[in-house]
Amino acid sequence: MSTEHDGTGNRGRKRVFYGWYIIAALFFVTFISIGARQGFGIFISTWEEDWGVTTAAISFVGFVGTLATGFSQPIFGWLADRYGGRPIVIVSLAVMALGTIAVAAVSSVIGLVVLYGLVISFASGGISPATTGVIVVRWFKKRRGMAMSVLVAGGSVGGLIFVPFLDYVELEFDWRIAWIVTGSLALVIGIPLILLIVRSKPEDMGLKIDGGKSIVDQDSDASQDPVGPKYVERWTSALRSRPIWQLSFGYFVCGITTSSIAFHYVRWAQSEDISRDTAALAFALLSGINACGVIVVGLLSDRLQRKNLLGAVYLVRGIAFLTLIFLPGSMALWSFALIGGMSWLATVPLTASLTADVYGVRNLGTLFGLANMSHAFGGAAAVWAFGLAFTHWGSYDVPFAVGAVTLLAAGIVSFSIKEKKDSVRYVQVPREVILSSDETTRATI
């Protein structure tokens, strides 16, 4: 909350910091984009029957799409760093919305690869946290973890509502109607919200980060603000340090385990003689629990070390994967929803906030975009590999075991991050000292 003052200097009424309105608008956009993508698995069995193809063939669409999203995120992140996140989100959402509506005209796997796998998926990179996160961290510092968590919770709520909604529309009408409705919501509601509410940074409205005084009332230069010991002016400098690789490895594993479930959870349930409706409800439960879990993680992350929370999230998800192997069908379905829901999208605000804490916000879009690219590479490989495994073996047990092992590794690597040594939350250094050191290093090279 910020406070208004009247002309006599008396304290006026409190008002909500405008950054929270931006979070609300981005929440809806995330709700649409992630919710719709998580509902992709609903249509796999329908397309198999309509087009006479295998699970592996449909999985190839997910493989291409996840790769396209991964490649696009560092590009969009770099553009957001330089031109602001708002124009990137607007254009990306428009392309994604029109492409989603056009999916209704697709009648083959090849068409789906081109439209969903390339066009929609590439555009979705412009609505990912690599871009929206750039907007958030420039509006929030003290409550950055909480703000990022609320934003990401939009994806959880999207899964909670969109997966059963798309299942209902597909059963009652047609799968084509489901895609038209989704694209129309983004086009008619999402884009106007961004145009009317979102601004790339508080300076665009004469405001300061966290709702401080107007920038016209500030004597201090933002360039004098303290930074962490690993702050970088150039994103390439970050590649010479360990944290970005540790975070990217964890996010690679995150991609393996979230993307595979988004595409194959419903299909796995059907192979266990569980109805698609029940599986959709279970995934909705997972998303609902995660919406709450993400907010809790956000509150804790502004008080505790983010790397410890991140490691715990990966380990909890690993336990969830084990339930899919060792518990019987229906029990596994609901156990995974309950346990997995505690961890599902919680990695996003933790990874983004930790990246900003260590390297600063100047290059967050590019650096987090690279982490998201590793996420996409892991997800793309897993989506296709899971489909191949099921097509050849009729079971997902081996892929689920691989997921559990990689999550254990991600948890260990995350715990090993030296946050108290590298984060601006614990160690603050004058910016000019970092810049001077960086210039000396480049001169030596």
N, C-alpha and C positions, 0 to 999 in steps of 0.2 A: 504494500500500500504506500502511496505517496501522499503528501499533504499540501493542500492549496493554502495560500495566504491572501488576506485582503490588503487593500491599500494602506491600512494603518499599521500593518505588521502583525496583526492578531492572527492566531492560528485559525485556519478555516476548516472546512469539512474534509475528511479523508476521501480519496478517490482511488479507484483501482488503477494500478500501473498499466499503461497501454500495452506493454509487452504481453500481458495475459490475454488481451483480445487477439493478438497475433497468434498466440498459442492455440486459442480456440479455433481460429480459421484453419490453421495448419493441421489441427487435430482432425477436422472434418475431411480434409484432403487425404490425410494418412488413412483415415477410416475407409475411404473409398478405394484408394489404390492398393493398400495391403489386403484389405478385406476381400476385394475382388480376386486378387491373385491367389489368396489362400483357398478360394472356392474352386480353383481350377480342377482339383481332384474329383469334384462332384460329377464332372462330365466324362471322365475317362471311360467308364463302362458303357455309357451311351454311345460315345464315338466308336468304341470297339464294335458294338453291334451294328450301328448304322453304316459304318465304313468298312467293316470286315477286316479290322487291323488288330495287332497285338498290343499288350500293355507296353512292351518295349518300344513300339513305333510311336505311341503317344508320348512316352517318356522322352523320346528324342526331341520332341517339341519343347519340353521343359528344359532339356539340356541346352538347346540353342538359345532359348529365351533367357535362361539364367546367365549364360555367357554374355549375351548382348547387354544385359543389365550391368554385369560386372565391368565390361569394357567402357560403358558409358559413364559410370559414376566418377572416376577420376577426371574425366573430361568436363562433366557438368560441375564437379566440385571446384576445379580450376577456374571455370568461368564464373562461378558464384563468388569465389575469393576476389575476383577482379571487378566484376560488374554488379555484384549483389545477387542474392538468391531469388528475389521476387520475379524478375523477368524470366529466369530459368524455369521456375515453377509454373508460371502462367503458360508458356509455350509448351512445356512438357505435358502438362495436364490436358491441354487442348488436343495435342496429337494423340495422347493415350485415350482420351474420351472418344474421339472420332474413330480411332482404330478399333476400340472395343465394340462400338456400334456396328462397324463393318464386318466383325467376326461372324455376324448372323448370316452373311452371304457365303461363308466358307463351306466347302463340301468335300474336303480331302485333307489328309495329313500335310501334304505339300503346301496347301493354302494356309493351313494353321501355322506352319513353320514360318512362312513369309510374314503373315500379318501379326500373329501373336509372338512368335519366336524372335522376330527381328524388329518390326515397327513398334509395337506396344511395349515390348520388353526394354528396348533401347530408350524409349521415351520415359519409362518408369524410373530410370536412373536419375532423372531430373526432379523427381518427387521423393527421392530417398533421403535418409538423414544426412547423407553427404552434402546435400543442398539445403534442405530445411534446417539441418543442424547448424549450418553457417549463420542462418538468420537468428536462431535461438541464442547461440553463444554471444552474439553481438548485442543482444538485448538483456541478457542475464549473466551475472557473474557469481554473486553470493548464493543464489538459488538455482544455479545452472543445472545441477543434477535433478532437482525436482522439475524444472521446466522441461528438460529433455525427456523425463519420464512421462510427464503428462502428454507430451507430443506423441511418444511411442505408444502410449496406452490407446491412442486412436486406432493403431493397427490391431491391437487386441480386441477392442470393441468391434472393429470391422469383422474380425473372425467370428466373434460371438454372434453377430447379427447376420452378416452376409452369407456365411456358409449354410445355415438352415434356410435363410431366405432364398438363396439361389436354388437350393434343393427343392423347395416348395414351388417356386416359379417353373422350374424344369418339369416337375411332375404334373402340375396343374395345367400348364400351357405348352411350353416347348423350350428347349435349351437356347434357341435363338432369341426368344423374348427376354430371357434372363440377361443375355449380353447387351441387348438394346437398352433395357432398363438401367443397367449399371452405367453404361456410357452416357446415357442421358442425364443421370443424376450428377455425374462429374461435370458435364457441359453446362447444365442449367443452374446448378447450385455452387459447385466447387469454384469455377472460374470467377463468377461475380464476387464471391467471398474474398478471393485473393486480391482482385482488383480494388475492392472497396476498403479492405482492412489492412492487408499486409504491407509493411515497408521493410526494406532490407536491413536498415540499421536505425537506431534511435536518433542519430544526427539528422536523418531525413525529415524529422518532425521537430527539430530543435530540442530534443531530449537527451538525457544521459543514460548510460547503462544502469540497470537496477532501479530506475525511476528517480535518480538524483536530480540535482538542480539543472535547469536549462543550460545548455552548453554556452549560451551567451553570457551566463553569470559565472562561468568558471575561469579562473586565472591560470590553473595548472594545465600543462600540455599532456595529452594522453601518452605522448612518446616517453614521458618520464615515469610512467607507471612501472612498478617492479614486475619482473617476469621470473620464470623458473630457470634453473641453471642450464636446461637444454632447449631453451627458446630458440627458434630459428627464424631468420628473415627470409631465407630461401628454403623451399620444401625439400630440395635435394640434400640439404645439410642433415635433415632428420634421418636419412637413410644410412648415415654413418654411425647411428646410435642403436642400442639394443631395444628400447621400449617399443618402437614402431614395429619391429619384427615379432616381438612377443605378442603384442596386441593383434597383429595380422594373422599369426598362427592360430590364436584362439578364435579369431573371427572366421578363419578358414574352416575350422571344425564346426563352428556355429552354423556355417552354410551347409555343411554336410548333413547336419542333424535336423535343421529346421526345414530346409527345402525338400529333403526326402520325405519328411512327414507331411508337408503341405500337399505334395503330389500323390503320395501313396497311402496315407493313413486310411482313407475311405476304401481304397482298393484292397488293402490288407484286411480290413474288417469284413469285407464281402467274402474274402477267401476263408474267413473263419466262420462263415454262415451267419454273420451279423448283417442286418439290413442296412441299406444306405442311409435311411432316415435316422436310425439309431447312431450310426457313425457320425453323421453330420451334427447331431445333438451333442455327442461326446466331444467333438472338436470345438463346438460352441462353448461347452463347459470349460475346456482347456483355455480358450481365449478369454472367457469371463474371469477365471481365476487369475490369469496372467495380467489382466487389466488392473486388478487389485494388487498383484504382486509387484508390478512395475512401479506403481505409486509408492508402495512401501520401500522398495529398493531406492527410489528417488529420494525419499526422506532420509533414509539411512546413509546414502552416498554423500550427502552434504555434511555428514557428521563423522563417518568412519572412512577408513581407507577404501577407495573404490576397487583396488586390485583384489582385496580379500573377498569382497562381495562378488566380484566377477569370477574368481576361482570357485567359490561356493555354488554359484549358479550353474557352472559347467558340471560340477560333480552331482548336483541334484538331478540335472537332466540325464546324466549317465545312469543313475538309478532308475529313472523312468524308462529308459531304453531296455534295461534288464527285465522290467516287468513284461514287456512285449515278447520276450523269449521264454520266460520261466512260468508265467501265469497262464491259465486257460483263457480262451478267447474273450468272453464277455468281461471277466474280471480284469484281464489285461487292458481292455479298451478303456474302462473307467479308471483303473489305477494310473494308466499313462496320462489320462486327462487331468487327474488330480495332482500327480507329482510333477508331470511335465509342465503343467500350467503355472507352477510356481517360478519357472525359469525361462519361459519361452522367448519373449522379446526383451527380457531384462538386460541382456548383454548389450543392447544398442545404446541406451543412455550412458551406461557405465563406460563402454569403449569410447564413445564420442567425447564424453566429459574428461576422461583420463587423457585422451589425445590432446585436447585443448589445454588441460592443466600442465602437461609436460612441454608441449611445443608452442603454445600460444594459439590465438585465434586467427592470426594473419593468414595462415595456410591450412586451416582446418579442413576446408572443402577438399583440397587436393589430397591431404594426408589421410583423412577419413575415407575419401573416395578410393584410395589405394587399399585400405583395409577392407572396404566393401567389395572391391574387386577380388580380393582373396576369398572373401565370403562367397562370392558368386562362383568362383572357380571350384571351390569345395562343393557348393550346392549343385552345380551343373554336373560334375562327375557323379555325385551321389544319386541325383534324379535318374540319370540314364542307367547307372550300374544297378540300382535297386530294381528298375524295370526289367533289365536283362536277367537279373538273378531270379525274379519271380517267374519270368517267361520260361526259363530253362529248368528251374528246380521246383517251381510251384510253391515256394516258401520265401519268407523274408528274414528268416532266422539269422543267416550269415551276415547280411547287411546290417541288421540291428546290432549284432555282436561287434561289428567293426565300429558302428556309431558309439557304442558304450566305451570301447577301448580308446578311441580318439578323444572322447570327452574327458576321460581320466587324464590323458596327456595335456589337454587344454587347461584343465584345472590346475595341474602342477605348474605349468608354464606361467599362468596368470598369477599364482601365489608368489612366483619368483621375481616379479616386477618390483623394482626398488622405488616405490612411490615416494617414501619419505625423503629420499635423496634427490629425486628428479622433478617432483611436482611443485608448482608455484604455491600450492596450498600449504606446503611445509617449509620450502626454502625459497626466499625471494631475493632476487639479485637486480641491481639497477640495470635497466635496459642498455645503457651506453657501455657497461662493462662487457656484456655479451657481444654487442656489435663490434667493440674494439678487439675482443678475442677472436671473433670470426674473421675480421679483416686481416689480423696477424697470421691466422692459419692459412688463408687464401694466398697471402703474400709469400709465405714459406713454400707452399706447394708450387 
